[in-house]
Amino acid sequence: MFLSLYRYTSSYSSPYNPFHVGDKMEAPPDRWICLNTDATIDTYTSLGSISGVFCSSAGDWITGFHESIGITTPLQAELWAIYIGLQLAWIHSFDLLQIQSDSLQAIKLLNEANLNRDLFPLVRVISSLWCRSWYTEFFWVPC
């Protein structure tokens, strides 16, 4: 999936549509923006990088991001990708946002998050972003 995201974000005029039948990504409802995130971890150094792409419901590329995040775990990297994506979505005023991730563990944590009891600081911060005045949905997209 990482290569697909890279290929998609590398060109404004790419004919690649992330919602075509062969992909696991799902198109969001009409007028919604889709954020698809991914993370990679080097197995030797544990250095991670995250990326995300924002697309319209028609599959048009809007913007994207890619960052190195240092030594991390796979779950932390997936959560960082979602966090950075939510920050960018808020800055761009995307008020209808569907967040897609291939990390079932991250999506379960976020969908079941409780600001009063969650032990993961990053989950609490994501939850506080999620509770702002916009509509967001988290979806697991198996790879």
BAKOL-765285 format. One line per field, with one value per atom (N, C-alpha, C): x, y, z; atom name; chain; residue in three letters; residue number from 1. Coordinates in Angstrom, 1 decimal. Atoms other than C-alpha are relative to their C-alpha. Layout:
<pts>
east	[X|...]
north	[Y|...]
up	[Z|...]
a	[CA|...]
c	[A|...]
r	[ALA|...]
k	[NUM|...]
</pts>
This chain:
<pts>
east	[0.8|0.0|0.9|-0.9|2.9|0.4|-0.4|4.0|-1.1|1.2|0.5|-0.2|0.2|0.3|1.1|-1.1|3.7|-0.2|0.3|2.8|-1.1|1.2|-0.5|0.3|-0.3|0.9|1.1|-1.2|3.9|-0.4|0.4|1.9|-1.4|1.4|-1.1|-0.8|0.7|-2.1|0.0|-0.1|-1.8|-1.4|1.3|-4.5|-0.3|0.2|-4.2|-1.2|1.2|-7.6|0.1|-0.1|-7.3|-1.2|1.3|-10.9|-0.4|0.4|-10.8|-0.1|0.4|-12.0|1.1|-1.1|-8.6|0.6|-0.5|-7.8|-0.9|0.8|-9.0|-0.6|0.5|-9.7|-1.5|1.4|-13.4|-0.2|0.3|-14.7|-0.9|0.9|-16.2|-1.3|1.3|-19.8|0.2|0.0|-20.5|0.3|-0.4|-19.0|1.0|-0.9|-16.8|1.5|-1.4|-13.0|0.5|-0.6|-11.0|1.4|-1.4|-7.8|0.4|-0.5|-5.9|1.4|-1.3|-2.9|0.7|-0.9|0.0|1.2|-1.2|3.1|0.9|-1.0|6.3|1.1|-1.0|8.9|1.2|-1.1|12.4|0.3|-0.1|12.8|1.4|-1.3|16.5|0.2|-0.3|16.6|-1.3|1.3|12.9|-0.4|0.3|12.9|-1.3|1.3|9.4|-0.2|0.4|7.9|-1.5|1.5|4.2|-0.3|0.5|2.2|-1.5|1.5|-1.3|-0.3|0.5|-3.3|-1.4|1.4|-6.5|-0.6|0.7|-8.9|-1.5|1.5|-12.4|-0.7|0.8|-15.2|0.1|-0.2|-14.5|1.3|-1.3|-11.0|1.1|-0.9|-9.3|0.9|-1.0|-6.1|-0.1|0.1|-6.3|1.4|-1.3|-3.1|0.5|-0.6|-0.8|1.1|-1.1|2.0|0.9|-1.0|5.1|1.0|-1.0|7.3|0.7|-0.7|10.0|-0.3|0.4|9.1|1.0|-1.0|12.2|-0.3|0.2|12.3|-1.4|1.4|8.8|-0.5|0.6|6.5|-1.0|1.0|4.0|-1.3|1.2|1.0|0.2|-0.2|2.5|0.1|-0.1|3.4|-1.3|1.3|-0.1|-0.8|0.7|-1.5|0.6|-0.6|1.0|-0.5|0.5|-0.1|-1.5|1.4|-3.8|0.0|-0.1|-2.9|0.4|-0.5|-0.9|-1.0|1.0|-3.6|-1.2|1.1|-6.3|0.4|-0.5|-4.2|-0.1|0.0|-3.9|-1.5|1.4|-7.6|-0.7|0.5|-8.5|0.5|-0.6|-6.1|-0.7|0.6|-7.7|-1.6|1.5|-11.3|-0.8|0.7|-12.3|-1.1|1.0|-15.6|-0.7|0.6|-16.7|1.2|-1.3|-13.7|-0.2|0.0|-13.5|1.5|-1.4|-10.2|0.1|-0.2|-9.0|1.4|-1.3|-6.2|0.0|-0.1|-5.0|0.4|-0.3|-4.2|-1.3|1.2|-7.1|0.2|-0.3|-5.5|-0.2|0.1|-5.3|-1.5|1.4|-8.9|-0.8|0.7|-10.2|0.2|-0.3|-8.4|-0.7|0.6|-9.8|-1.5|1.4|-13.3|-0.5|0.4|-13.4|0.7|-0.8|-11.4|-0.9|0.7|-12.4|1.0|-0.9|-10.7|0.4|-0.3|-10.9|0.8|-0.6|-9.4|1.1|-1.0|-7.2|1.4|-1.3|-3.6|1.0|-0.8|-2.2|-0.2|0.2|-1.5|-0.4|0.3|-1.6|-1.5|1.5|-5.1|-0.8|0.8|-6.3|0.1|-0.2|-4.9|-0.9|0.8|-6.5|-1.5|1.4|-9.8|-0.4|0.3|-9.7|-0.2|0.1|-9.2|-1.4|1.2|-12.0|-1.3|1.1|-14.4|-0.3|0.3|-14.2|-1.2|1.3|-17.1|0.2|0.0|-16.8|-0.4|0.4|-17.9|1.2|-1.1|-15.2|-0.5|0.2|-15.4|1.3|-1.2|-12.6|-0.4|0.3|-12.6|1.3|-1.1|-10.3|-0.1|0.0|-9.3|1.1|-1.1|-7.5|0.8|-0.9|-4.5|0.1]
north	[-1.2|0.0|1.3|-1.1|2.4|0.5|-0.4|2.3|0.6|-0.6|3.0|1.5|-1.4|6.1|0.9|-0.8|7.3|0.3|-0.2|6.8|1.0|-0.9|8.6|1.4|-1.3|11.6|0.7|-0.6|12.1|0.8|-0.8|13.6|0.5|-0.6|15.9|-0.6|0.5|14.5|-1.5|1.5|10.8|-0.6|0.7|8.6|-1.0|1.0|6.4|0.4|-0.3|6.3|-1.0|0.9|4.9|-0.8|0.6|3.8|-1.1|1.0|1.4|-1.3|1.3|-2.1|-0.9|0.9|-3.8|0.5|-0.4|-1.7|-0.3|0.3|-2.2|1.3|-1.2|1.5|0.2|-0.2|2.5|1.5|-1.4|5.8|0.5|-0.6|8.1|0.4|-0.5|9.3|1.3|-1.2|12.2|1.2|-1.3|15.6|-0.3|0.3|13.7|0.0|0.1|13.8|-1.3|1.2|10.5|0.3|0.0|10.4|-1.5|1.3|7.2|0.1|-0.1|6.7|-1.3|1.2|4.3|0.3|-0.1|3.7|-1.2|1.0|1.8|0.0|0.1|0.6|-0.9|0.7|-0.5|-1.1|1.1|-4.0|0.0|0.0|-3.4|1.1|-1.2|0.1|0.5|-0.4|0.5|1.5|-1.4|3.9|-0.1|0.1|4.7|1.2|-1.1|6.9|-0.2|0.1|7.8|0.8|-0.8|9.1|-0.1|-0.1|10.0|0.7|-0.7|11.1|0.4|-0.5|13.2|-0.1|0.1|12.4|0.4|-0.3|13.6|-1.3|1.2|11.2|-0.5|0.4|11.2|-0.6|0.6|10.0|1.0|-1.0|13.3|0.3|-0.3|14.0|1.4|-1.4|17.0|0.4|-0.3|16.9|-1.3|1.1|14.5|0.4|-0.3|14.2|-1.3|1.1|12.0|0.6|-0.5|12.3|-1.2|0.9|10.4|0.3|-0.2|9.9|-0.6|0.5|8.3|-1.5|1.3|5.1|-0.1|0.1|3.8|-1.5|1.3|0.8|0.1|0.0|-0.2|0.7|-0.7|0.9|1.5|-1.4|4.2|0.7|-0.6|4.9|0.2|-0.1|4.2|1.1|-1.1|6.5|1.4|-1.2|9.2|0.5|-0.3|9.0|0.6|-0.5|9.5|1.3|-1.3|12.3|1.1|-1.1|14.3|0.2|-0.1|13.6|0.8|-0.8|15.0|1.4|-1.4|18.1|0.7|-0.7|18.8|0.1|-0.1|18.1|1.2|-1.1|20.6|1.3|-1.2|23.2|0.3|-0.2|22.7|0.1|-0.1|22.9|-1.1|1.2|19.4|-0.4|0.3|19.1|-1.3|1.4|15.7|-0.9|0.8|13.3|-1.4|1.4|9.6|-0.4|0.4|8.2|-1.5|1.4|4.9|-0.4|0.5|2.8|-1.5|1.5|-0.8|-0.6|0.5|-1.0|-0.2|0.3|-2.8|0.4|-0.3|-2.3|1.5|-1.5|1.5|0.4|-0.3|1.7|-0.4|0.4|-0.3|0.9|-0.9|1.8|1.4|-1.3|5.0|-0.1|0.2|3.7|-0.2|0.3|2.6|0.9|-0.9|5.5|0.7|-0.7|7.0|1.0|-1.0|10.3|-0.1|0.1|9.6|-1.2|1.2|6.2|-0.5|0.6|5.7|0.3|-0.1|5.1|0.5|-0.4|6.0|1.5|-1.4|9.8|0.4|-0.3|9.8|-0.3|0.3|8.2|1.1|-1.1|10.9|1.2|-1.2|13.6|-0.1|0.2|12.1|0.1|-0.1|11.7|1.4|-1.4|15.4|0.7|-0.6|16.3|-0.5|0.6|13.9|0.7|-0.6|15.6|1.5|-1.4|19.0|0.1|-0.2|20.4|-0.3|0.5|18.3|-1.5|1.4|14.8|-0.8|0.9|12.1|-1.4|1.4|8.4|-0.7|0.8|5.8|-1.3|1.2|2.8|-0.9|1.0|-0.3|-0.4|0.5|-1.1|-1.1|1.1|-4.5|0.1|0.0|-4.7|-1.3]
up	[0.0|0.0|0.0|0.0|0.7|-1.4|1.4|-2.9|-0.7|0.7|-4.1|0.5|-0.5|-1.8|-0.6|0.6|-3.1|-1.4|1.4|-6.7|-0.2|0.2|-6.2|0.4|-0.4|-4.4|-0.8|0.7|-6.7|-1.2|1.2|-9.6|0.1|0.0|-9.8|-1.0|1.1|-13.1|-0.2|0.1|-12.3|-0.3|0.4|-13.9|1.1|-1.0|-10.8|0.9|-0.9|-8.9|1.2|-1.2|-5.3|0.2|-0.3|-5.4|-1.1|1.0|-8.4|0.6|-0.5|-8.0|0.6|-0.5|-7.4|1.3|-1.2|-4.4|1.2|-1.2|-0.8|0.4|-0.5|-0.3|-0.5|0.3|-0.3|-0.2|0.3|-1.8|1.1|-1.0|0.8|-0.6|0.5|0.5|-0.7|0.8|-1.8|1.0|-0.7|-0.5|1.2|-1.1|2.0|-0.6|0.3|2.0|0.6|-0.5|2.4|0.4|-0.4|4.4|0.1|-0.1|3.8|0.5|-0.7|6.1|-0.1|-0.1|6.2|0.7|-0.8|8.2|-0.4|0.2|7.6|1.1|-1.0|10.1|-0.6|0.4|9.2|1.1|-1.0|10.9|0.7|-0.7|11.7|0.9|-0.8|13.0|0.8|-0.6|14.1|-0.4|0.4|12.3|-0.8|0.6|11.1|-0.9|0.8|8.4|-0.2|0.2|7.9|-1.3|1.2|4.9|0.0|0.2|4.0|-1.2|1.2|1.1|0.2|-0.1|1.0|-1.4|1.3|-1.9|0.2|0.0|-2.8|-0.2|0.3|-3.2|-1.4|1.4|-6.9|-0.2|0.2|-6.3|-0.4|0.3|-7.0|1.1|-1.1|-5.1|0.4|-0.6|-2.8|0.6|-0.6|-0.7|0.6|-0.7|1.1|0.8|-0.9|3.5|0.1|-0.3|4.3|1.0|-1.0|7.4|0.6|-0.8|9.1|1.5|-1.4|12.8|1.0|-0.9|14.3|0.4|-0.6|16.4|0.6|-0.5|17.0|-0.2|0.2|17.0|-1.1|1.1|14.2|0.5|-0.4|16.3|0.2|-0.2|17.3|-1.3|1.3|13.7|-0.7|0.6|12.5|0.7|-0.8|15.3|-0.4|0.4|14.3|-1.3|1.3|10.7|0.1|-0.2|11.8|0.6|-0.7|14.1|-0.9|1.0|11.5|-1.0|1.0|9.0|0.5|-0.5|11.3|0.2|-0.1|12.0|-1.3|1.3|8.3|-0.4|0.3|7.8|0.6|-0.7|10.4|-0.6|0.6|8.9|-1.3|1.3|5.5|0.1|-0.2|7.0|-0.7|0.5|5.8|1.1|-1.1|7.8|-0.1|0.2|6.4|-0.4|0.2|6.8|0.4|-0.3|6.5|0.0|-0.2|7.9|-0.2|0.3|6.5|0.3|-0.4|7.9|-0.1|0.1|7.4|1.3|-1.3|11.1|0.8|-0.8|12.8|1.5|-1.4|16.2|0.2|-0.1|15.7|-0.1|0.2|14.4|1.2|-1.2|17.3|1.2|-1.1|19.8|-0.1|0.2|18.3|0.1|-0.1|17.9|1.4|-1.4|21.5|1.0|-0.8|22.9|1.1|-1.1|26.3|0.5|-0.4|27.1|1.5|-1.4|30.8|0.4|-0.5|30.9|-0.9|1.0|27.8|0.4|-0.5|28.7|-1.1|1.0|25.3|-0.2|0.2|25.2|-1.4|1.4|21.4|-0.3|0.2|21.4|0.7|-0.7|23.9|-0.9|0.8|21.6|-1.3|1.2|18.5|0.3|-0.4|20.4|0.2|-0.2|21.3|-1.3|1.3|17.7|-0.6|0.6|16.7|0.5|-0.6|19.1|-0.4|0.5|17.4|-0.8|0.8|15.4|-1.5|1.3|12.3|0.1|0.1|11.1|-0.4|0.4|11.1|0.3|-0.1|10.7|-0.2|0.2|11.2|-0.5|0.6|9.0|-0.2|0.3|8.8|-1.4|1.4|5.3|-0.1|0.0|5.2|-1.3|1.2|2.9|-0.7]
a	[N|CA|C|N|CA|C|N|CA|C|N|CA|C|N|CA|C|N|CA|C|N|CA|C|N|CA|C|N|CA|C|N|CA|C|N|CA|C|N|CA|C|N|CA|C|N|CA|C|N|CA|C|N|CA|C|N|CA|C|N|CA|C|N|CA|C|N|CA|C|N|CA|C|N|CA|C|N|CA|C|N|CA|C|N|CA|C|N|CA|C|N|CA|C|N|CA|C|N|CA|C|N|CA|C|N|CA|C|N|CA|C|N|CA|C|N|CA|C|N|CA|C|N|CA|C|N|CA|C|N|CA|C|N|CA|C|N|CA|C|N|CA|C|N|CA|C|N|CA|C|N|CA|C|N|CA|C|N|CA|C|N|CA|C|N|CA|C|N|CA|C|N|CA|C|N|CA|C|N|CA|C|N|CA|C|N|CA|C|N|CA|C|N|CA|C|N|CA|C|N|CA|C|N|CA|C|N|CA|C|N|CA|C|N|CA|C|N|CA|C|N|CA|C|N|CA|C|N|CA|C|N|CA|C|N|CA|C|N|CA|C|N|CA|C|N|CA|C|N|CA|C|N|CA|C|N|CA|C|N|CA|C|N|CA|C|N|CA|C|N|CA|C|N|CA|C|N|CA|C|N|CA|C|N|CA|C|N|CA|C|N|CA|C|N|CA|C|N|CA|C|N|CA|C|N|CA|C|N|CA|C|N|CA|C|N|CA|C|N|CA|C|N|CA|C|N|CA|C|N|CA|C|N|CA|C|N|CA|C|N|CA|C|N|CA|C|N|CA|C|N|CA|C|N|CA|C|N|CA|C|N|CA|C|N|CA|C|N|CA|C|N|CA|C|N|CA|C|N|CA|C|N|CA|C|N|CA|C|N|CA|C|N|CA|C|N|CA|C|N|CA|C|N|CA|C|N|CA|C|N|CA|C|N|CA|C|N|CA|C|N|CA|C|N|CA|C|N|CA|C|N|CA|C|N|CA|C|N|CA|C|N|CA|C|N|CA|C|N|CA|C|N|CA|C|N|CA|C|N|CA|C|N|CA|C|N|CA|C|N|CA|C|N|CA|C|N|CA|C|N|CA|C|N|CA|C|N|CA|C|N|CA|C|N|CA|C|N|CA|C]
c	[A|A|A|A|A|A|A|A|A|A|A|A|A|A|A|A|A|A|A|A|A|A|A|A|A|A|A|A|A|A|A|A|A|A|A|A|A|A|A|A|A|A|A|A|A|A|A|A|A|A|A|A|A|A|A|A|A|A|A|A|A|A|A|A|A|A|A|A|A|A|A|A|A|A|A|A|A|A|A|A|A|A|A|A|A|A|A|A|A|A|A|A|A|A|A|A|A|A|A|A|A|A|A|A|A|A|A|A|A|A|A|A|A|A|A|A|A|A|A|A|A|A|A|A|A|A|A|A|A|A|A|A|A|A|A|A|A|A|A|A|A|A|A|A|A|A|A|A|A|A|A|A|A|A|A|A|A|A|A|A|A|A|A|A|A|A|A|A|A|A|A|A|A|A|A|A|A|A|A|A|A|A|A|A|A|A|A|A|A|A|A|A|A|A|A|A|A|A|A|A|A|A|A|A|A|A|A|A|A|A|A|A|A|A|A|A|A|A|A|A|A|A|A|A|A|A|A|A|A|A|A|A|A|A|A|A|A|A|A|A|A|A|A|A|A|A|A|A|A|A|A|A|A|A|A|A|A|A|A|A|A|A|A|A|A|A|A|A|A|A|A|A|A|A|A|A|A|A|A|A|A|A|A|A|A|A|A|A|A|A|A|A|A|A|A|A|A|A|A|A|A|A|A|A|A|A|A|A|A|A|A|A|A|A|A|A|A|A|A|A|A|A|A|A|A|A|A|A|A|A|A|A|A|A|A|A|A|A|A|A|A|A|A|A|A|A|A|A|A|A|A|A|A|A|A|A|A|A|A|A|A|A|A|A|A|A|A|A|A|A|A|A|A|A|A|A|A|A|A|A|A|A|A|A|A|A|A|A|A|A|A|A|A|A|A|A|A|A|A|A|A|A|A|A|A|A|A|A|A|A|A|A|A|A|A|A|A|A|A|A|A|A|A|A|A|A|A|A|A]
r	[MET|MET|MET|PHE|PHE|PHE|LEU|LEU|LEU|SER|SER|SER|LEU|LEU|LEU|TYR|TYR|TYR|ARG|ARG|ARG|TYR|TYR|TYR|THR|THR|THR|SER|SER|SER|SER|SER|SER|TYR|TYR|TYR|SER|SER|SER|SER|SER|SER|PRO|PRO|PRO|TYR|TYR|TYR|ASN|ASN|ASN|PRO|PRO|PRO|PHE|PHE|PHE|HIS|HIS|HIS|VAL|VAL|VAL|GLY|GLY|GLY|ASP|ASP|ASP|LYS|LYS|LYS|MET|MET|MET|GLU|GLU|GLU|ALA|ALA|ALA|PRO|PRO|PRO|PRO|PRO|PRO|ASP|ASP|ASP|ARG|ARG|ARG|TRP|TRP|TRP|ILE|ILE|ILE|CYS|CYS|CYS|LEU|LEU|LEU|ASN|ASN|ASN|THR|THR|THR|ASP|ASP|ASP|ALA|ALA|ALA|THR|THR|THR|ILE|ILE|ILE|ASP|ASP|ASP|THR|THR|THR|TYR|TYR|TYR|THR|THR|THR|SER|SER|SER|LEU|LEU|LEU|GLY|GLY|GLY|SER|SER|SER|ILE|ILE|ILE|SER|SER|SER|GLY|GLY|GLY|VAL|VAL|VAL|PHE|PHE|PHE|CYS|CYS|CYS|SER|SER|SER|SER|SER|SER|ALA|ALA|ALA|GLY|GLY|GLY|ASP|ASP|ASP|TRP|TRP|TRP|ILE|ILE|ILE|THR|THR|THR|GLY|GLY|GLY|PHE|PHE|PHE|HIS|HIS|HIS|GLU|GLU|GLU|SER|SER|SER|ILE|ILE|ILE|GLY|GLY|GLY|ILE|ILE|ILE|THR|THR|THR|THR|THR|THR|PRO|PRO|PRO|LEU|LEU|LEU|GLN|GLN|GLN|ALA|ALA|ALA|GLU|GLU|GLU|LEU|LEU|LEU|TRP|TRP|TRP|ALA|ALA|ALA|ILE|ILE|ILE|TYR|TYR|TYR|ILE|ILE|ILE|GLY|GLY|GLY|LEU|LEU|LEU|GLN|GLN|GLN|LEU|LEU|LEU|ALA|ALA|ALA|TRP|TRP|TRP|ILE|ILE|ILE|HIS|HIS|HIS|SER|SER|SER|PHE|PHE|PHE|ASP|ASP|ASP|LEU|LEU|LEU|LEU|LEU|LEU|GLN|GLN|GLN|ILE|ILE|ILE|GLN|GLN|GLN|SER|SER|SER|ASP|ASP|ASP|SER|SER|SER|LEU|LEU|LEU|GLN|GLN|GLN|ALA|ALA|ALA|ILE|ILE|ILE|LYS|LYS|LYS|LEU|LEU|LEU|LEU|LEU|LEU|ASN|ASN|ASN|GLU|GLU|GLU|ALA|ALA|ALA|ASN|ASN|ASN|LEU|LEU|LEU|ASN|ASN|ASN|ARG|ARG|ARG|ASP|ASP|ASP|LEU|LEU|LEU|PHE|PHE|PHE|PRO|PRO|PRO|LEU|LEU|LEU|VAL|VAL|VAL|ARG|ARG|ARG|VAL|VAL|VAL|ILE|ILE|ILE|SER|SER|SER|SER|SER|SER|LEU|LEU|LEU|TRP|TRP|TRP|CYS|CYS|CYS|ARG|ARG|ARG|SER|SER|SER|TRP|TRP|TRP|TYR|TYR|TYR|THR|THR|THR|GLU|GLU|GLU|PHE|PHE|PHE|PHE|PHE|PHE|TRP|TRP|TRP|VAL|VAL|VAL|PRO|PRO|PRO|CYS|CYS|CYS]
k	[1|1|1|2|2|2|3|3|3|4|4|4|5|5|5|6|6|6|7|7|7|8|8|8|9|9|9|10|10|10|11|11|11|12|12|12|13|13|13|14|14|14|15|15|15|16|16|16|17|17|17|18|18|18|19|19|19|20|20|20|21|21|21|22|22|22|23|23|23|24|24|24|25|25|25|26|26|26|27|27|27|28|28|28|29|29|29|30|30|30|31|31|31|32|32|32|33|33|33|34|34|34|35|35|35|36|36|36|37|37|37|38|38|38|39|39|39|40|40|40|41|41|41|42|42|42|43|43|43|44|44|44|45|45|45|46|46|46|47|47|47|48|48|48|49|49|49|50|50|50|51|51|51|52|52|52|53|53|53|54|54|54|55|55|55|56|56|56|57|57|57|58|58|58|59|59|59|60|60|60|61|61|61|62|62|62|63|63|63|64|64|64|65|65|65|66|66|66|67|67|67|68|68|68|69|69|69|70|70|70|71|71|71|72|72|72|73|73|73|74|74|74|75|75|75|76|76|76|77|77|77|78|78|78|79|79|79|80|80|80|81|81|81|82|82|82|83|83|83|84|84|84|85|85|85|86|86|86|87|87|87|88|88|88|89|89|89|90|90|90|91|91|91|92|92|92|93|93|93|94|94|94|95|95|95|96|96|96|97|97|97|98|98|98|99|99|99|100|100|100|101|101|101|102|102|102|103|103|103|104|104|104|105|105|105|106|106|106|107|107|107|108|108|108|109|109|109|110|110|110|111|111|111|112|112|112|113|113|113|114|114|114|115|115|115|116|116|116|117|117|117|118|118|118|119|119|119|120|120|120|121|121|121|122|122|122|123|123|123|124|124|124|125|125|125|126|126|126|127|127|127|128|128|128|129|129|129|130|130|130|131|131|131|132|132|132|133|133|133|134|134|134|135|135|135|136|136|136|137|137|137|138|138|138|139|139|139|140|140|140|141|141|141|142|142|142|143|143|143]
</pts>
